[in-house]
Amino acid sequence: MNLLTRFSLKNAAAIVLGSILLILGGIYAFTSLKVDLLPNVELPTLTVQAVYPGASPADVEERVIRELERSLKALSGLESLTSQSMESFAVVQMKYPVGTDMELASRQAEDAFKGLKLPEGVTPKVTRLNFSALPILNLAIFSKQSDSIEELIVQDIQPELEKISGVSSVAAGGLKESYIRIAVDPAQAKAYNLTLTQIQQKVQGLFLSFPAGSVVENDLVIPVRVEQRAAGIQELKRLALDVQTGFPPVPAEIALEDIAAVQPIEEASELVRYNDKSALALSISKKQDANTVQIADQAFAVLNKHRDRIDYTLAFDQSEGIKKSVESLQREGLYGALFASLAVLLFLRNLRATLIAVLSIPLSLLIASIVLNQMDITLNIMTLGGMAVAVGRVVDDSIVVIENIYRRMSQRKPGEDRTQITLDATKEIMGAITSSTLTTVVVFLPLGFVGGITGTFFKPFALTVVFALIASLLVAVTLVPILAKASFGRIRETEERESALQRGYAAMLTSALRHKWSVIAVSLAVLAGSLLLVPKLGFIFLPNEKQRIVAAGVQLPPASRLQKTNEISKEIEKMLREQPNVFEYVFTTIGGLDYRSGLKQENQAQYMMSVNRSADIEAIVKTLAVKMDAIVKKSSPEGSVTVQEMSSGGSMTGTSVEVRLFGSQPDQLGEAAKRMEDRLKQIPYLRSVQNNFREKQRQWTVRIDPGKAAAAGVDPQLVLGLVADRTKPVEIGTYKLEGKPQKLQATYTAGPANVAELEQMPLFGKKGPVLLRDVAAVEASDTVSAIQKLDGKPYAAVSAELTGNNISQATQEVKDAASAVPLPDGVTLGFGGGSDETEKTFKDLGVAIAAAIGLVYLVMLVTFGQARVPFIILSSLLFVPVGAAFGLYLTGEPLSVSAMIGLLMLVGIVVTNAIVLIDRVRQNRDSGLNIREALIEAGKTRLRPILMTAFATVCALIPLALTESEGSLISKGLAVVVIGGLVTSTLLTLVIVPVMYELFFHRQRRRELRNKRR
């Protein structure tokens, strides 16, 4: 490092020019960074999906899930395998350790599908999950005129949005489906012995287009086609049907319109409303590495091109939140830089010295931006939080260097070379600033010990701080000496005088060294008192950054129709309208797509509500949950409601708890799940208690008696075909009618109203007509809507959201309550959910902090070469919890992961002051001073740089600690911990470290006293 300083002083012009180029390159790199809300983290999870149309959950489990589990469970590296069998749909979720090559894992999963014996037409699909998969924009679209805008949306706007670079998908909701329905009268169909399948075949025959051959004309080969087409609906209505009546059957001919109503239909399978006004919805998702803000801006440009026909309103805009987060963090970072500059100016009382010192702030951060850009790391709340936190620390090395050069220049004798003075002054503190910076850098290495998504999530934060610190060290030993030499050339020699602060500190330190054990006892008492506060702080994964948007959902029994869900939703929306001055808007979707399966969920309604700033959002959430539940229960006792405030923490907040019940008998699992649900609902700090085994649907099962069917000459396949014909619409195809392609569908005007009516269905066997009840029994039963398994074991899940700040304590109380619930024989208990991840993360961070202390010890051991000195320096860490705990307690912040990261940072920051002090003690002892004299002189000399660096760091973090704006998800708790811990540890370091030094070197101290008496 001395060589760097020497080289810089000899090549000052090159260093200054290089710094200017780095500033310009850093500005370009910073403005080129992709902007996103969260780091680009891919979840180590694969999801396998398969559609099996018409199959029951039991059929899906038996014929699809079992085959998939058999092939997937043998894959290497797999941690767990969860499966879910639903109506017509199978999903398998595969969880891997963090760091797994998910591209390779995806290919291995696809290879495992080869040779599977799955039902015809069932094709598994593998998808990967990441934070970017969620929509970045949700919009409500309205027509400015009375005409329909669906064609404009589908044919123009949606394709234009999909062409935007970085867009993954664009989904349109609320569109009406147009088709021609052939509604057959079941009584007429029965009279003429007609089925939907027969009508389907007859209609398809009306639309004929096939190549018939070719002819030769004038030496040219001309193809010949045979075509028949119906021009319009009237021609379709007159379609002749050959029928048979009576038994034995008598041939006859009728027109299609004689037994069916043929008419164009427009109906929506999904309903969208914005403040009670019908609308269409657009949802835009981006690719994993795309720029959210850029995509949103381009999407708005596309929409604005069609302003003559549409209006649109934002229901959710992630880019706006990102912009606010970026702006607030940049603003608070600039305030921090300003406060740090004022702190330096307050101590140095020299404008030029202050400007030189604070120059390291923008230069260090811009250099870090260059590295981040090269590593393709996005500008998000983690990287911006790292920059904002680093503002106070990157100036420390420059402060120490500039202060020492300034001090030495003020003592310069006439004729002394300024270059040599600058070089000697920098060299004098080179070891201290190098080791102190390295200790701060190495504390982030143990983040690798933090497993799960958390370690990956905080990686950009750690890298940002590390790059900025390394850059600050390089700036301090290269550019700062050059500027200091040029700026302090005219400083007059002044007699060094002790300030009142130094004299007071020296007196206090002398008294402390005379009463070492009393000082230690008082310090330990203060430490013990602060530790008593820790249980009162509460434990949470990440504090929720409030969005003032309430998300609610209604789920009716699985078989519920869209019309019923819509009726209940209208009552809920009416109730919401009656809340005075509460909501800015209410965005409602009914029967939307399930994001996993792509299937319509007619039994579900979702609400997104923006709450006025003046409203008490916690009270609103509680009130809405009660009122919505009452409305739903009145019409559908089995329905359920969820209400919660959206937060930037999202799934990372770790506030969910899940009780898992394992057993092989569905009835026992259902009983156990019901008991567990009832018990959890009694716990006041739980909300949105969900029981997946409660979701049941009515099912009719036609059980064919083989003997009776054979006796009547009825083929089982005939029974299947006729029952399907009677209970399910038939898709005929898409044909050109009225000048445009139209889909045709045949259905009965009414299906069987009850089991008895289905049993009366006639069958035509080889021995004559019989009724369905003659060959089969129709049973009605309630079955679960989904079958879940974990690693091949069936289980029921009862989940809930935890409220409050003490998630750890609440989780344990939930586990104790669940363990006390009596369970049926054969049912065992397990736990899961985000709260388990929270506990694991806290344990891992504890290990990381311990590892960081070990690494700091190694760095100091290399620096000082004595085993005792690092222990003395590390003693300053004992009092970090004092300020950290008091800071969290006074600000009402819980002990979260961000606060733990703050403690990890403090391990590196706090020892910096002790290193600067002990390094000076070592120099003094090498020059011949005894231990007491070396300690007092070092304390007086290093008092100002120690207070300056600590004060600058604290001032830089104050805006982050006080902010309530967007983007404070990570930085606020961290800033509070660093400020509190740094204040107390700095004040105690100035006393405790010298006391510990004398204790560790008590033999030498006694020897010096004996020699002095002689």
N, C-alpha and C positions, 0 to 999 in steps of 0.2 A: 504493500500500500504506500510506503514511503517513496518507492520508485515512481508511482503514479503522480504523487504530489510534485516530486522533482521534475518529472517529464512535463507536467502541466505548467509549472512556473517557467520552464525553458521555452515552451511552445504555447504561450498564452493566446496568441491570435488564433491558432488552430483549434484550441479548446473552446474559445468563445464562439468561433464560427461553427464548430461541431454542435455546440449547445443550441445555437439558433436553428440549425438544420433539424435537430431533434425536436425543438418546439414546433416547427412547421410540420414535421412528419407526425408528431403526436396529435396536433390539431386535426390533420387529415385522417389519421387512424381513428380518433375519437368520433369524428362525424361520420365515419364509414362503418362504425360498429352497428350490427343489427340490434334492433331495440325490441325487447320482450319483457313480459312481467316477471317470469320465473326462469331459472336456468334451464337450458335444453337438456333435460334429464329423461332418459328412456327407462321406463320401469322394467325390471327384469322379469317380465311376465309375458307369456304367450297365451292367446285365446284361440281355441279351436271351435268353430261354429259349423253346424250342419242343419239343413232344413229337411224335414221328413213330413211332407204335407199330409194332413188328416190324421196323423198318428197321435194316440193318447200318450200322456207322460209315461205310463207303464210300458207301452210299446217302444217309445223312444229309448227308454232306459235299457230294455232287453235287447233291442236289435241294433242300436247305434252306440249308446254310451259304453256298454260292456266291451264292444269291439274296439272302440277308441282307447279306453283305459288299458286294455290288454296290450295294445301296441305302443302306447305312450309311456307307461310306467317304467319301462326298461331303459329309457333314454338316460344318458349319462348327465350328471350334475343336477338332476331334477330334485328340488326340495320338497314340493308338495303338489298334489293333483286334486283339484276340486271340480266336480261335475254337477250339472244341473239338467234335468230332463223336464221339458215343458211340452205343452200342446204344440205339436208339429215342429219342435225346435230342440236342438241339443247344443249345449255349450260346455266346454272343458277349459278350465283355467290352469295353466302350468306356471309355477313359480320357481325361479332360479336364484342363485346367489348374485348379489350385486357384483358387477364386473364381468359377468358372463357375456361372451360374444353372441348377441341375440340374433345376428344374421345367420351364424352357423347353427344355433339352436332351432331357428325357424326352418332351415333346410333339413335338419335331422328329423323334425316333426313331420314335414311333408313326405320325406322318404319312408317314414314309418307307416304311412297310409297305404303303401303299395301292398297289394295282396289281401286287403281287408274285405271281409264278406259283409258288405253293407247292402241295405235294400236298394233296388234299382232307382237311379236318379238322385241318390243321396251322395253329395260330394263335400267332404270336409274342407273348410277354409281356415287358414292360419293368419291371424293378425297380431301386430305388436302394439303395445300401449305406451304412450308418453303423455306428458303434461300438455303437449301441443294439440292433442286430439280433440280437446273441447272447443266448441265454437268460439270465435273471436268477435263475431257480430250476430246479433239477433234483431231483425227489423220487422216492423208491421208496415205493410204496403196497402195503400188505399187508391181507389180510382178517383181522378178529379172530375170525371164525367160519369154519366149513367151507364156507359158501355162497360163490358167485361175487359179486364186487363190480364186475364189468365194466359191468353195466347201471347201477349207481349212479354209476360214473365217467362214462360216456358221457351219461346222461340227466339227471343232477343236478349232479355236481361240476364237470364240464367247462363246461357252460353258465353256471353261477354264476361261475366264474373268468373266463370271457370277458366277462361283464357289468361287471367291475371297470373303472372309468375309467382309461384309459391302457394297458390290456392290448392287445397287438397280436395275439397268437395263443397258444393252449394246445394242445399236442400230447400225445396219449396214446400210450404205447408198450407193447408186450407184450400187446395185446388179441388175443383169439382170434377168428378169422373163422368164423362159422357158416354152413353152406350144405348143401344136399342134393346129394350126388354120385351121378351115374349112371355107374358104372364098367362100361364095355362090354368084353366079351371079344373081342379082335381076331380070334381064330379063328372065333368064331360070327358076328361081323359080316361076315367075308369069305365064310363059307358062305352067308349069306343076302343077300349083296350090299348090305349096309347101310352107310351112312356116318353120322358124327356129325351132319352137317347135316340128314340126313333125320330122325334121331331128334329133333333140335332142333325141326324144323317140326311133327312129330307131337305132341310135348309141348306146344308153344305152342298147337296147335289144341285141346287139352284145356281150355285156359283161354280162354273166349270171352266177351266182353262188348262189345256194340256196339248203338248205337241202330238200331232197325228202322223206326221211323216214329211215327205217332200215331193215336189214335182219338178220336171225340167221344162223350162220355157225359154226358147231362143238361146239355148246353150247355157242358161243360168239355172242353178239349183235354188228353188224357192221353197222355204219351209212352210208347212201347213199346220195351223193350230185350230182346235175346236174350242169355242168359248160359249158360255151362257152366263148372263148376268141379270140380276134384278135391278131395274133402274132406280127404284125408290121403295119407300115403305108400303105404298098402296099395292104394288106388285107382290111384295112379300106377304101382305095380308091375304092375297088371293091364291097363295100357294096351295095346290091340291094335295091332299093327304089321302092315301089309300088306307082305309080302316076296315076293321071287321067287328061286327056286333053279334051278340048272342053266343050261344053254345049249342050245337056246333056253330062256328063263326060264319057269318054271311058277309061277303065283300061289299064295300060301299066307298063312296068318295065324298069328302067334305073339304071346305076351305079352312086354312089356318085360323082366319078370323072368327070362324064358327065356335072355336073352343078356346081361343086365347086373345088377349088384348095386346096388340103390337104398337108400341109407342116409344119415342125417344125419352130418355131419362137423364137428368143431371143430378148427381148427389155427391156430397162431400163425405169422405170417410174420416176427415179431420176438420175440426172447427177452430177458428182463430178469431179472437176478439181483442180489441184494444180500447179500454174504457167503454165497454159495452158496444162498440162499433165493430161490425164484421170487417175482417181484413184478411189479407194473405200474409204469410210469414216467409221470410228468407233467413236461412242460417248458414253462415260461412265459416268453414274450418280451414286451417292452414297446414302446410307441410311442416315437418319437425324443425327444419333449419331456416324457415322463412321469417321475414321481418314483419311483425304484426302491424306496426304503425304504417309501414309503407303499403301493405295490402289493404288496410282499412281506408287509407286516403284514396287509393286507386278505385276501390269499391264505391266510395261516395261519388267519385268522378263519373263512374258508369251510371249510377242511379240519377245523378243530376242531369245527364243527357236526356233523360226521359221525363223531366219535370213537367212537360206540357200535358202528360197523361196521368202521371202518378204523384202522389204524396207519400212520404215515408217518415216513420218515427222510430227512433232507436229504443229498443227494449233492453238491450245489453250491448255495450261497446267496450271491449277490453282495451282497445287502443287509447281511449280517453283516460282510463285508469292508469295505463302505462305512462302516458304523457304527464299526468299529474304527479305520479311517483317520481319520474325523472326530474321534473321541474322542482319539486319540493326538495329532493335529495341534492340537486345541484345548488339550489338556493341555500340550503342549510350547510352544504359544503363550503360555499362562498362566505357565508356568515362565519363559519368556523375558521376559515383562513383569515378573515378580517380580525376576529377576536384573538387568534393566535398572534397575528402581527402586532396588535395593540399590546398584548402581553409582553412580547419581546421588546417593543419600544419602551414600555414602562420600566423594564429592568436595564436595558442598555443605554437608554436616553440618548441614542444616536440614530438619526434617521437613516444614514447610509448603511450602518451596520444592520439595522432592522431590515432594510430592503434586500440586502445580500442574503440574510438568513432566510427570509420568507420566500426568496426566489426558488428555493428547493421545493416548495409546495407544488406550483404548477409544473415545474420541470420533471419532478419525480412522477407525478400522476400522468403526465403526457407520455413519458417513457413507458410506464406501465400499460398505457392504452395501446402503444405500438405492439407490445408483446401479446396483449389480449387479442388484438386484431389478427395477429399472425396465428394464434391458436384457435381462431374462429369461435371465441367466447362472446356471447351476446352481452349487450348493455342492459342489465336487469336490476332488480332491487338488491340482489346479492353483490354484484360487482360495484354498483353505485354506493351501496352501504359500505363496502370495503374501502372505496375511495374516501367517503365522508369520514370514516373512522380513522383512516390513515393520515388525514390532513394534520392532525395534531402531532402525530409521531414522526412524520418525515422531516419535520423542521428541527427535531431534537439534535441530530448530528451536526447540522449546520450551526445551530446555536452554540454548542459546545466549542466547535472549531473557531467560530467568529469571536466568541467571548475570550478565548485563550489568546488568539492573535491580537485582539484589541488590547488585552491586558499587557501582553509582552511589548506591543508597539508603544504603549504609554510609558513603559520603563526603558525605552531605547536610549542608549547613550549616543552622543554625537559621533558620527562617522560609522556607526554600525550599519551593516548591509541589511536593507529591508527584506531582500529575498531570503537571506539566511535566517533572519528572525522569523519570517513567515514559515519557512520550512521547519525550523526547530519547534515553533509553537504547535504546528500541525502534528509533528512527530511525537510531541509530548503527550498528546491525548489520542494518538492514533490507535493504540492498543485498547483504550477504554471504549471509543466509539465503535471500533470494529467488533469487539467481543459483545458489546451491548446490542448492536444491530443483529449480530448472528444469533444471540440468544432469543431475540424477538422472532427471528425468521424460523429457527428450529422448533419453536413451540407449535408451529402449524403442521409439522411432519406427522405427529401422532394422530392427526385427523384421519389418517389411514386406518387407525384402530376402530374408528366409529363405523359400525356396519350399517346395513340397510340403505335406504334411500337418503338418509340424513347426511352421511358422509359425502355422498356424491352431490347432494344439494348444496352443501356449504363449501365445496371445493372451489368454485369461482370466487367466493368471498376470500378464502385463504390465499389463493393465487394472486388476487389483486393486491392484498396487503403486502405479501412477500415481494412481488415485483416492485412495488412502490418503495419499500424499505431498502431493497438492494440498490435501487436507483438513487435514493437519498444519500446513501453512504458514498456512492461514486461521486455525486455532486459535491458532497462535503469535503472530499479529499482532492478534488480536481478544480472545479470552477470557483468554489468559495475562497480558497487561498489566493487565487489570481485577483479576484475582485477586492478582497481584503487588503492585499498589498497595494493595489492602486488607490484604494479609498482612504487608507490610514497613513499615507505617507507624510502628511503634515501634522500629525498628532504630536503635540509637545510633550516632552518628558515631564511627568508629574510624579510627585512623591506618593507612593502607594499608602493610602490611609484606610484604616478600618472604619467601616460604616457602623452606625448604631446597631443595625441588625446583626452584623458580624460580632460585635462586642457582646451583645445580649446572648447570641447563640453560643459563643465561646464560654460565657459564664454558666449557662445552662448545661452545656456539655461537660464542663469541668465538675459541676455538682453531680451530674448523672454518673460520671466515672467514679466518683467517690462513694456513691450509694448504688452500686450496680444491682444488687439483689432486690432492693426496693423498687427500682425501675422495672425489673423483670416481673416482679410480683404484680405491680399495677397493670402492666401491659397484658399479662396473662388474664387478669381479672376482666379487663375490657374485652379481650378476645372471647372469654367464656360468656360474657353478657351478650355479645353479638351473636354467638352461635345459638343462644336461646331463642333468637328471633326467627331462625330458619324455619322451624315447623309452622310458624304463623304466616309465612310468605305464600304458601301454596305452590303446587308443582303443575306445570302445564307444558305441552310440547312446544307450541308456538302461540303467542297471544294473537287472537283473531283481530285482523285489521278490518274494522267495520266498513261496509260498503253502503249502508243505509238502504239496502235492497232486501226485502223479505221474499224468500222462496217458499212456496207451499205446494202441496200435492194432495190429491184425493184419489184413493184407489178403492173401487167397488169390487165385489166378487168377480172372478175371471169371466163368467158367462154374461155379464151385464152388457146391454146394447148401448150404442152411442147415444140414442135418444134419451135413455134414462140418465146417463152420465151428464148429458147436456142440461136436462131439467134440474138436476141437483146443482150443477154449476151455476145456472142462472139465479138460483136462490142465494148461493154464496156471493155472487157478484152483486146482487141487490144489497146484501148485508154490508159488503165492502163500500158501496156507494153511500150508505147511510152513516159511515164513519166521518164526522165533520173534520175537515182540514187535516187529514192524516196522510192520504196517498196522493202523489203527483200523477201516477198512472197505475193501471192494473192491466197486465198483459196475460191473456188466458189462451191456453191451447188444450183442446179436448180430443182425445183419441189419436194422439201423435204417434210417431214411429218409435219403437224401442231401439235405442242406439246400438244394442248388441245384435239383435236378430233382424232388424229391418221390418218387423211385423207391426201392424197397427195394434194399438192397445186401446180398444174402445172403452174399456172400463176405467181409464185413468184421465185425470185432468190436472194440468200444471198451471201455477200462477206465479208471476213475477211482479212484485209491487215495490215501487219506489216510495220511500217514506220521507215526509217533509222534515227539514232540519230541526224544527221546533218540537217534533214529537218524541216521546219517550219510547224508543224502539223495543226495549226489553218488555215493557208493559204491553205494547202492541202485540208482540209475538205470543205472549201468554194469553191475552184476550182472544186473539184470532184462533188459537188452537182450540179453546173452549167453544167458541161460537161456531166454527166450522165443523167441529166434531158433532155438535148438537144437530146441525142441519143434516149432516150425512147420516147419522144414526137414526134420524126420524124416518128416512126413506129406505135406508139400507143398513140394518143393524150390524152386518158383517163388514161394512166399509171401514176404512182407516184414513187418518189424516196426519200429515207431517207439516210442521211450520218451523222455519228457522231463518236466521239472518245470514245472508251470504257474507263470506269473508275471504280475504286474500290467502288465508292459510289453507283453505280448501281441504282436501283430504290429508294434507300434511299436518293439520292441527292435532291429530291424534286424540280426539275427544270421544271416539266411539268405543263401545264395549259390546262384546258378543258372547252370549252363553250358548255353548254347543252341547247338544244332547245326542248321544250315539246309541243306536239300538237297531235290531233287525226287524222288529214288528212295528208297522206303521201305526196301529192303534195305540200301542204303548208310547211311541214317540209323540203322537198327537196329544195324549193325556199329559205327558210330562211337559210338553211345550206350553200347554194351556196353564198348568200350575205355575210354570216359571214366568209366563207373561203376567199373570195376576199378581205375583209377588213383586216383580220389577215395577209395575205400575203404582205400587204403594210407596216407592222410594221417591221423595219429593224432588231431588236434584236430577232425576232422569226424565227425558222427554222423548217423544217419537218412538215409543216402545213398539217394535214390530215382531210379529211371530210368523215366520214363513210357512209354518205348518197349518196356520189358521185359514190360509187361502185355499178354499175347496170349491169345486164346481160340480154341478149336477150332471150326471152322465146316465144315458140309457144304454144298456148292453143287451144285444140280441143273441141269446144262447141257443144255437141250433141243436136239436136232438137228432143225432145221426140215424137212429132207428126209424123215427117218425118221418124224417126227410126221405129216407130210402123207400119206405113204404108208400109214400105219396108221389114218388118219382120226381122229387125236387132236388136239383143240384145246389149245393151250398153257394157256389159262385153266382147262381141265379138270385139267391136270397140277398147276397151282398150287393149285386148290381141294382136290384129293385129297391132295396132300402136306401142306398145312396141316391138313386134317382128320385126318391120321394122326399129326401131330407136335404139335398144339396143342389144349388143351381148348376147348370151345365153351361160351360163356355163353348159357344159354337165356333167362334173365330172372328177375324177382322176382315170386313169386305167393304168395297166401295159402294156406298148408297147416298143418294141425294148429292152426288158429285164429290163426296169426301169419304175417306176411310172411317168406318165406324165399327165398333165392337158389338157383337151380338151375344146375348145371354138368354137362356131359357130357364124359367123357374115356375114353380106353382104359386098361385095367388096366396095360398096358405099351406103351411106344413101341418103335420100331425099335432093337434093341440095337446094330446096327452098319450100316455102309454096305451090305453084301451083303443084309441083311434089307430095307432100304429099296428096293433095286433090284428085289426080288421083288414089290413092290407091284403088284397088278393094275389095269389101266386098261381102260375099256370105250369103245372108239372106234367109229366108224361101220362099220368092217369086222370087228368082233369084238374079243374080249378080247386084250390084250397086256400084257407086263410093263413096268415103268418102264425097265428097262435096255435094252429094245428101242427106245426113242425118246429116251433121255437118258443122260448119264453123270453119276454122283454122285462128286464129288471132295471129299476131306477136306483141309483146310489150316489152318494157324495164321495168324490175322490179328491186327493190333494192335487193342486194345480201344478206342482213342481216336485220332483224327487231330487234331493241333494245328497251328494256323497263326498267325503273327504278321504283321499287315499283309499278309495274303494269301500269305505264304511258309510252306510246311510246315516244321516244326522238331520236334526232339526236345529234351526238357529233362531234365537230370540235376541234381538239387538236393540240398542238404545243409544241416545246421545247424552253425554255427560255435560252438565252445566256447572258454572262456577270456576274458580281458579285452582282449586286443589284436586287436580285430576288423579294424582297418585292415591291420595286417601280415599277419594270417592270410588275408584276402581277396586280397591281392597274391600271396601264396605259392600260393594255389589257382589264381589266374589264370596264374601262371608254370608251374605243373604241368600245367594243362589245355592251355596253348599248346604244350607239348612232346609231347603225345600225337599220334602220326601218324594222320591222318584219310584216309579214302578220297577219291578224286578226286570233285570236285563238292560236297563237304561243307565248309561254312565255319563259323567259330567266333564266338560272341557271349556276352555275360555279362549277368546281371540279378540280381534278388533284392534283399532289404532292405539288403544291405551297400552297394549302389550309392547308395541313399537316404542311408545314413550318411555316406558320403564327400561327397556333394553338400551335405548339411546342414552339415557342418563347414566346408566352403568358404564357404557362404552366411553362416554365423555369423561367420567371419573378416571377411567384407565388412561385416557389420552392426557389428562392433566398430570397424572402421576408420571407418565412417560415423558411429558414435556419437561417436568422438573428434573428428571434424570438426564435428559439431553442438555439442558442448561448447565447442569453440574459438569458434564463432560467438556462443554465449551469453555467453561471457566477454569477447569482443571488444566486444559491445554494452555489457556491464556496466562494463568498465574503460576502454574507448576507446583503448587502446594495443595495437598488434600484438604487442609483446614480452611483455607481462604474461601473456597466455594461454599462450604457450610456456613461460614459467617455471612456471606452475601445472601444465601438462601434463607437466612433467618428473617429477612425482610418480608418474605412471603407469608410468614405466620399471621401477619396482620392485614393481609388483603381482605379476608372475610369480614373484618370489622366494618370498613367503609362500604363494601359491597352489600352486606346484609342491611345496614342502616339505610343505604340509598334505596334499595328495593322496597324496604318497609315504608319509608317516608313518601315515596312516589306511588305506592300501591301496586307496583309491578310484581307479578309472580316470578318464581324461579323457573325460567324456561330454557329451551335449548340456546336461544340467543344470549341469555344471561350467562349460561355455562361457557359459551364461546368467548364472552367477555372475560370470564375468569381465566380461560386459557390464554387470552391475550395478555392479561395482567402478569402472568408468570414471566413473560418476556419483557414487558415494559417496566415492571417494578424493580427488577434486578438491575436495570440500566443505571438507576441512580446509585445503587450500592456499588456497582462496578466502577463508576466514575469516582466515587469517594475512595474506595479501597485502592484503586490504581494510583491515586495521589499519595495515599499512605505508603504504598510500596516505594514510590519515588523518594519520598521524604526519608524513609528508613535507609534506603540505599545511599542517600546523601549524608547520613550520619546522625539523624535525629533519633531520640529514644521513642518508645511506643506512644507515651502520653503526648509528647510534643508533636509527633507525626500525625496523630489523630486530630488534635486540636487545630493544627495548621491546615491539614487537609479539609477539615470541616469548614473552616473560615474561607479557604480558597475556592472550594467547590460548592459553597452554599448558594452563590448566585446562579451558576449554570444548572444546578439541581432544581432549584425553585423555578427558574425560568422554563426549563423543559417540561416540568410537571404542570406548571401554570398554563403554558401554551397548549399542552395536550388537553387539559381540562376545559379551557376556554373554547377550543376547537370543537369539543364534543357537547357543549352546553346546548347549541341549537337542536342537535339530534335528541338530546334527553328531554327537551321541553316540547318537541313537536307533537302535534296531533293530526298532522296531515298525512296524505297517502304516501306510501313508501316506507313507513316507520315500522313495518312488520318485524324486520330483523334488527335494525339499528337502535331503536329506542331502549329496549332492555339492556342491550350490550353497552350503550353509552352510559346508562345509569350505573352499571356495575363498574365500568372502567373509571368513571369520575370518582365514585365513592371509594373504591379500592385504592386509587392512585393518591387521593388526598390524604387518607389516613396512613397508608404505607410510606408515603414520602415524608410526612411529619415524623413518623416513628422511626423511619430509616435513619434520619439524621441523628437519632439518639441511640436506638437499639443496636445498630450495626457497630458503632464504636464501642459500646458496652460489650457486645459479644466478641469483638476483636480482642479486647483486653482479657476477657475470660479465656479465650482459646490460646492466647499467648501469655498466660499468667506467670509461667516460669521465667520467661525472658523479662517480664515486667518486674518480677521480684529481684532478678539478677541486676537489672538496671538500678533499682532502688538501693540495693546493697552497695553497688559501685559508687552511687552518688553520695552515700553516707561516708564512704571512705575518703 
